[in-house]
Amino acid sequence: MHAVVLVGGFGTRLRPLTLSTPKPLLPIANVRQLEHLISNLGSAGVTEVVLAIGFKPEPFFEAFPDGTCAGITLHYAVEPEPLDTAGAIAFAARHAGISDTFVVMNGDILCDVDIAALVAFHKGHGAEGTLHLTPVQDPSQYGVVEVDDSGWVQRFVEKPAPGETDSRVINAGTYVLEPTVLNRMPENQKLSIERVVFPQMVAEGVLAAMPTQDYWIDTGRPDTYLQANLDLIDGSRSLILSSVGANSMISSSASITHSVIGENTVVGEGCVIIDSVVLPGAQLGNRVRLERALVMGTVSDDASLVDCVIGEHAVIAAHADLVAQRVPHPDEAK
C-alpha cells in the first residue's frame, strides 16, 4: 500500500527554526518528525511513501540518502510550483503511479491513530474517501466536521459560532482515498482538497469519517512543537524516547528539568533548563537559563531566555534577558 505525505509547506509558523530545516525534518525527542510519521504508516502495512515536496527537496535527499525512512521505501515528487493540498496529492500520486487505495497524511502532525483500523473502516463503508477526526476543546478555532450515526460526513463548519453546531471533531489530517479521487483533481492544477474536493464528495455522499480519541497534535507552532517533544519524554504517550541525544556534552553542574537535549549539543556549567528543547548542534555557555525555549543557535554566558525561539545561526549575547522573542541569524532575517 502507498501513502502520500504532504511535506511541501513553508513552515512559516515555526520560523526561524524552519529557515534552515524543513519542518518535517525537525527532531521530536531526537527522532525526525517524518520518521515518527512514517514508522506509524509502516506499522499499518504501507510499503512505499511518496513525499509531496513543494520546495527545498535537497534536505530530504540528504536526510535519507539510501531512499528509505523507518524501513519504508521513499519516492520523491517535487512539484514544479505550489499546487495546494489536492494538487499536491494528485501530482504525487500520479508521479508514483498509484492505482489502488492509498493513505494521505499531513507532514506536520503527530498522532497515534491506528491507520490499519482507518483503512478497514474505509473499506467497510465502501467510501471513496475517509477522514480521521479528532476532538478539540474549542471548536471555534477550527473547521469542524459533522458526521451522521453511520459514519458519513454531512457538512463542514468553519470556525463555528456558539450554537452553530454540536460537533467537536475536526479533520485530523490523515485520509484514506480511492484512486478515483484523482479524477476530481485536474492535472497540475492548484486545488484545495479541504475547500473543494471534500465538500464535493460530501454532496455526493461518498466521504466517510472515523473519529478517535488517540493522541494528536499539530506540531506547526512553537508551543505545540515544544509540547510534542515533551509529550514523548514524560509518559504522556505510550512511546517514551530519550531526552538526551548522542554526543551531547552536558556539564555535571547543569540542571535540566522536563527538557530535550539534542545531539552534538554543548550545555555549559550552571545552566538551568526547564520545559525546553535544545536542538542538535546548539551551544549553551555557562549559567544560561532557558524556560519554555527552543534553541538551535548559540547562547552566551549568563543569558536568560523565556518563551523564545532561536534560529540555527543566531548568537545570543552574554547577559541577554529575552522574553517571547524569535531570533534568526541577521542574514536570515532579511
Buried (B, 14 or more C-beta within 10 A) or exposed (E): BBBBBBBBBBBEBBBBBBBBBBBBBBBBBBBBBBBBBBBBBBEBEBEBBBBBBBBBBEBBEEBBEEEEBBEBBBBBBBBEEEBBBBBBBBBBBBBBEBEEBBBBBBBBBBBBBBBEBBBBBBEEBEBBBBBBBBBBEEBEEBBBBBBEEEBBBBEBBEEBEEEEBEBBBBBBBBBBBBBEBBEBBEEEEBBBBBBBBBBBBBEEEBBBBBBBEBBBBBBBEBEBBBBBBBBBBEEBBEBEBEBBBEEBEBBEEBEBEEBBBBBBBBBBBBBBBBBBBBBBBBBBBBBBBBBBBBBBBBBBBBBBBBBBBBBBBBBBEEEBEBEEBBBBBEEBEE
